[in-house]
Amino acid sequence: MLVLAIDTALGACSAAVFDTIAGRIIASETLVMARGHAEAVMPLVARVMDDAAMDFAALDRIAVTTGPGSFTGLRVGIAAARGIALAAAKPAIGLTTFAGFAAPYIAADDSTPLVTAIDARHEHVYLQVFGSGGRTIIPARVAPLREAVRAAMVGPARIVGSAAGLIAAAWPRLEPPPMLVDQRDACDIDWIARLGAAASVSDEPPTPLYLRAPDAQPQSAARLLRK
């Protein structure tokens, strides 16, 4: 199976091709960026496909991160994945950024709690906590930072994601510190590709996982009255 993975959800624009028969990533590229995903994603995907020396028709599926993350970034990546899937007549699969952050740590140790935390800004955090065997013990949610810290105190926890440093900085001094704090601004695209290969195919196309409404809302006072 050949899987093309795309990630534009957070602080990077990434793509990779995973070959399940060879058992390896055959092409991958990541550009660290806070903005500009819309302009970067398709040229980057084209370069990765050139490096893999294959056409889109050779792919078996396309995987893409669905969030939570940047509202604009999510739409860009999902639109690219759905467009490629439609043109190549192949399925598109959505994967959360929580799963992307968690995958390498659960693969290495699935017995120690893992907290995946993404900066939601304004002293809030997108959060999901995994327990033994990678099972979810706190479902995906958006929470105030203090509440996220309490949720992360599930024992000798590991914390990963773009809000890992925020949670660690707010950790109570009298409590045992986390086992590991890994501040990351984006998922590892190679793991998104591997997760995409293992995921079940759905008839429904990928859609964004926002967890909350956008910060920017139309101003009704600025609307022009129709005659």
C-alpha positions in Angstrom: 0.0 0.0 0.0 1.2 3.5 -0.8 0.0 6.3 1.4 0.4 10.1 0.8 0.1 12.0 4.1 -0.4 15.8 4.4 -0.2 18.0 7.5 -0.9 21.7 7.6 -2.7 21.8 10.9 -0.2 23.6 13.1 3.4 25.0 12.8 4.5 23.2 9.7 3.6 22.2 6.1 4.5 18.6 5.6 3.9 15.7 3.2 5.2 12.1 3.0 4.8 8.9 1.1 4.8 5.6 3.0 5.2 2.2 1.3 3.8 -0.5 3.5 5.4 -3.3 1.5 8.8 -1.8 1.8 8.0 -0.8 5.4 9.5 2.6 5.1 8.9 6.3 4.2 10.1 6.7 0.7 9.8 10.5 0.4 9.1 13.2 3.0 9.5 17.0 3.4 8.6 19.4 6.2 8.6 23.2 6.1 8.4 24.9 9.5 6.0 27.8 9.1 3.3 29.6 11.1 1.6 31.1 8.0 1.6 30.5 4.3 0.4 26.9 4.2 -2.1 27.6 1.3 0.7 28.7 -1.0 3.2 26.0 0.1 1.2 22.8 0.3 0.6 21.8 -3.3 4.2 22.6 -4.5 5.5 20.7 -1.5 3.2 17.7 -2.3 4.4 17.8 -5.9 8.1 17.7 -4.8 7.4 14.8 -2.5 5.6 12.8 -5.2 8.6 13.6 -7.6 11.0 12.3 -4.9 8.9 9.2 -4.6 9.0 8.8 -8.4 5.3 8.1 -8.7 2.0 9.5 -10.0 -1.0 10.2 -7.9 -2.8 7.4 -9.5 -0.3 5.0 -7.9 -1.4 5.9 -4.4 -3.8 3.7 -2.5 -5.0 6.4 0.0 -4.4 10.0 1.2 -4.2 10.8 4.9 -4.5 14.3 6.3 -4.6 15.9 9.8 -8.0 17.2 10.7 -7.2 19.1 13.9 -7.5 20.7 16.2 -5.1 23.4 15.0 -5.1 26.5 12.9 -8.5 27.1 11.4 -7.0 28.2 8.1 -4.3 25.5 8.1 -6.9 22.8 8.6 -9.0 23.9 5.7 -6.0 24.1 3.4 -4.7 20.6 4.2 -8.1 19.0 4.1 -9.0 20.7 0.8 -5.8 19.5 -0.7 -6.2 15.9 0.4 -9.8 15.7 -0.7 -9.0 17.3 -4.1 -6.1 14.8 -4.7 -8.3 11.9 -3.5 -11.1 12.9 -5.9 -8.8 13.3 -8.8 -7.1 10.0 -8.2 -10.3 8.2 -7.3 -8.8 7.0 -4.0 -10.0 7.3 -0.4 -9.1 10.2 1.9 -8.6 9.5 5.6 -8.7 12.1 8.4 -6.4 11.8 11.5 -6.5 14.1 14.5 -3.4 16.0 15.6 -3.8 14.3 19.0 -3.3 11.0 17.3 -0.3 12.3 15.4 1.4 13.6 18.5 0.6 10.5 20.5 1.6 7.8 18.0 5.4 7.6 18.5 5.1 7.7 22.3 2.4 5.1 22.6 4.4 2.9 20.2 7.4 3.2 22.5 5.5 2.8 25.8 1.7 2.1 25.9 1.6 1.7 29.7 2.5 5.2 30.8 -0.2 8.0 30.6 0.3 10.4 27.7 -1.1 13.9 27.6 -1.4 15.6 24.1 -1.8 19.3 24.4 -2.2 22.0 21.7 -2.1 25.7 22.3 -5.6 27.1 21.8 -4.5 30.6 22.8 -6.1 32.9 25.3 -5.0 30.7 28.2 -6.8 27.7 26.8 -5.5 24.3 25.6 -6.8 21.6 23.3 -6.4 18.4 25.2 -6.7 14.6 25.0 -5.2 12.1 27.5 -4.3 8.5 26.7 -3.9 5.7 29.3 -2.8 2.1 29.2 -2.9 0.5 25.8 -3.4 3.9 24.1 -7.0 4.1 25.3 -8.5 7.5 25.8 -9.1 8.4 29.4 -10.0 12.1 28.8 -11.7 12.7 25.4 -10.7 15.5 23.1 -11.7 18.9 24.5 -10.8 22.6 24.9 -10.1 23.6 28.5 -8.7 26.6 30.4 -5.0 26.1 31.2 -5.5 25.4 34.9 -8.1 22.8 34.1 -5.7 21.2 31.5 -3.0 21.1 34.2 -5.3 19.2 36.6 -6.3 16.8 33.8 -2.7 16.2 33.0 -2.0 15.1 36.6 -2.9 11.5 36.0 0.2 10.0 37.5 3.7 9.8 35.9 2.4 11.5 32.8 4.2 12.4 29.6 3.2 15.7 27.9 3.6 16.3 24.2 2.4 19.1 21.8 2.5 22.8 21.2 1.1 23.5 24.7 3.4 21.0 26.6 5.6 23.9 27.8 2.5 25.9 29.0 1.3 23.0 31.1 4.7 22.3 32.5 5.2 26.0 33.4 1.9 26.0 35.3 2.6 22.7 37.1 2.1 22.9 40.9 5.4 23.1 42.6 4.5 20.6 45.3 3.4 18.0 42.8 5.7 15.4 41.2 6.7 16.8 37.8 5.8 15.1 34.6 8.1 12.3 33.4 8.6 14.0 30.0 7.7 17.3 28.4 8.1 17.5 24.7 7.3 20.9 23.2 6.4 20.3 19.5 4.8 22.8 17.1 3.7 20.1 14.6 3.2 16.3 14.3 5.8 14.1 12.7 4.5 13.6 9.2 6.1 10.2 8.9 3.8 9.0 11.7 0.8 10.6 10.1 1.6 8.5 7.0 1.9 5.3 9.1 -1.3 6.0 10.9 -3.0 6.6 7.6 -1.9 3.1 6.4 -3.4 1.5 9.6 -6.6 3.5 9.7 -10.0 2.2 8.6 -11.4 3.7 5.4 -14.7 5.6 5.8 -17.2 6.6 3.2 -17.2 10.1 4.8 -14.6 12.6 3.6 -12.2 14.2 6.2 -13.7 17.2 8.0 -12.0 19.7 10.4 -12.0 19.0 14.2 -12.3 22.5 15.5 -13.5 21.9 19.1 -14.5 25.5 19.3 -15.8 28.4 17.1 -13.2 30.6 15.3 -12.0 33.6 17.2 -12.8 36.0 14.3 -16.5 36.5 13.8 -18.3 38.8 11.3 -19.3 42.1 12.8 -23.0 42.6 12.3 -22.6 46.3 12.8 -20.3 46.5 9.8 -22.8 44.8 7.4 -24.4 47.0 4.7 -28.2 47.1 4.6 -29.7 45.7 1.5 -32.2 48.0 -0.3 
